[in-house]
Amino acid sequence: MAEQWESTMDRINRLANEKFQLLLKASHQYLSPEDLDRLHFLERELTRLWEIRRQELAGRPDPLDLLIEASYR
């Protein structure tokens, strides 16, 4: 599971960096239609990846919950 988590987070980080670079470019000049399409794709993909990440986290036991459960044993 850790490998899947890392690959999701690695992809989020890579795409977020690409989005940042496009936004930085947009602050200095107009974006080409291809750049705009890519920016819209990145926004959709990041939304999808964050949802996947939330689902991954939901499947994991919370360390605090595990500690509380262990204290009652």
Secondary structure, 3 states (H helix, E strand, C coil): CHHHHHHHHHHHHHHHHHHHHHHHHHCCCCCCHHHHHHHHHHHHHHHHHHHHHHHHHHCCCCHHHHHHHHHCC
